[in-house]
Amino acid sequence: MLNLQTLKNCQLPNYDRNKLKTGILHIGIGAFHRAHQIYYIDKLLNSNNTDAFNWGYISGTIRSNSKLIDDLKSNDCLYTLSTNDESGYNYRIIGALKDVYFAGNGQTQGLINTISNHSILIVTYTVTEKGYYVDLSTQKLNISHPDIIADLNNISAPKTAIGITVASLKKRYETHKEALTLLSCDNMPNNGKILKAAVIEFANKIDKNLAKWINENCTFPSAMVDRIVPAVTDETIKNIENAIGQNDSSPVATEEFAQWVIEDNFANGRPALEKVGVEFVSDIEPFEKLKLTMLNGSHSLIAYLGAYAGLKTVDNVISTKEFYNFIKKYMLEIAAPLVKGLPASVSTNIYADKLLTRFANPYLKHRTEQIAMDGSKKIPQRWLGSLKSLIKEKKNYNILAIGLAGWILFCSGKDQNNHSLEISDPLQANYKAIWNETNDAKILVDRFLALEEIFSKEFADNFELKQIISKYIEAIRSKGVLEVIKNI
């Protein structure tokens, strides 16, 4: 257990944790949640805001990672947050996490009881795009998915975030009917609307009166979250131990930069997070578009093309002149013009420069293969909306065509040097089957763009688009990634 009295070189909580009450519950604890949402509540507590004591977090997992829960419990839910920028490393002990839970392996009843409790007024989520079981092109719940079917047939012991949410709301509805805010913090446009659509559709299958009550009493604000949080490595843990003088088995390392923009639509009160830099807005869409196109879109280009070029981390990629110029061109000439409705105070040029500086941070070691995970869920959000607009407006879309070529080549499981690549995606079996069937660029493009889970018919039937992607696959194979992107 961390001994606060003997820790060195770190900032300690300046508030009495014994006074902390639980007001927010989180589904999907991981490094990002601990570096972002909990961090902001901790920052509010450290600002001597007395109301902040009502908003302590209880966070956990519904799937796996019981070891993280055990490690946090052994540390009284304290953990080290390491941040860095050009001035060096800073360490702080985060104390805003009041309790943790593990609800995997069918252990969801305790979680349902907790969410239905009067004290919980907000539920937040980081369950990744695939955790919503929604077709992101239609924003409809995939009601035929085996996991959703299983939850509908066994609502007393659900396993998905959507099933658990509805089961908890059902219990609230049957007991005290107190309103609840459900706040998605995942990287999806209109994430609040997506969460609401999934919850309402699922609830309708259980009880139409329940669905009506949820629709009238619960709110689903959309949010944009931003902070680069690489996966923790053994080296990270060792470096933090050397710095603070104690072992912490569940630390988080991240950058200094953090951003959280939220629609100000809460059902039953909220913490005063605007006092610590959170932006509450009436229209989230321009901020979502800004991040999804300029940051996330760039990240995916870096991930697939960088990994295929044999570059393992984002800073390795962006420190290469050809990639730096390629990504900057994408940001300013492709992404930025598609972002409409930003406040006059927000400059896309300045935002692009900040992103390039953040990507170049040599301390984060953000792995390209980590960013490449779940591409079938990310690509529609990060690239395809922009691609659709560019095609419609008859504008040049070569950069995104190169990105799709890089993604298809990445999905072969080998980089341009024939070294293995780590693929983690719901459709990875489909990718493998396609690559086992053919090596021909045109056939590969036909098969990949026929994946209905990712591409609409307008892309699958676009002969010119498929020709261009095929051309870039052949060019990358013959010349290598750097030679192709430097001439764009």
C-alpha angles and dihedrals in degrees: 000000000000111000106215092195095061102035116118137201095017142101114247127206108274093203135078107261090195088071093054116115127195114250104145129052123197130204114204109034114197141128095293095052091049092047094046126022096027090042091058093049089048090050090052091050091050089053090067093246102159095203089060089077088073092060107061116147131244107191137175152136133272096193120033143326098090087158091067090052091049091048092050092047090052088055095048086251092297119133140169121255112200117195129179143186135155090299093060138252128333126191129201133172111232114218104169093094104095099178143351134212140194113215100169126115093043095305095130103117094083090051092050090051091050095050090048091054119110092238095064109083101159132037117195128193140207102167098134124247093288092055091074095059089217129140096236093206093058098022088226125138113253092238092178095058110119092233092053092045089051092052093047089053093047108030091159090067108025123171105196127079089242094050093046091049093052093044089052093047089048089056091047089049092050095047119029106347092219114167121251136198116223111198123188115207097182126119100260131114111250089010091166092054091047092051091047093049091051095046095045094046092048092046091050088061090054104039127343091208089055090051090050091051092049091049092051100039110028127068129211109197117189119232140191116215127188133181128117108237116174121201112274115252132196087255090056091052092048094048092051092047090053091050101046098032096237138079116255113183094192108043126144127219121200145145125278093246119089133165135181123178117181136182104244096236111122124161101206112015132294141218117270093251092154085079089067101042106280111139117223112198140172094224118040098173100091091050092048091050092048093055099037094051104033102032106021094035090052091046091056092049088050092046101051101032093037094048091046088052088055097254112139105194137038094243089053089054099045093045087063108093095221092053094043091055092042094051093044090051090051092049097048103032103033111021105032097054089055093058110092132179101028118152113264089246092066114084117194089203092057090043090053092050091050091050093051090050091049092048090052093057103128094199100062098063091197104189118233091216091055091055090046092062118116094011092163088066098038103044096064090054099039104038116007098066089053092044091052091052093048093050092047092050091044092239129148112278100171094122093058091043088055088049091054090047089052091048093052091049091046089054089063087077093235131088126222089274091053092250118142121264125205111239120191114171138128088242098044091116089056091050092050092049092052093049091046088054100050148002095192112118096220094048091045091054092047092051096044095046088049090066099113092196088069111020131049121223092260089066095040090053097043103111095185093051092050092048092053094047090048090050091054093047089056092044093051091048093052102036106021129243099283094052091052099046096044091066097052 
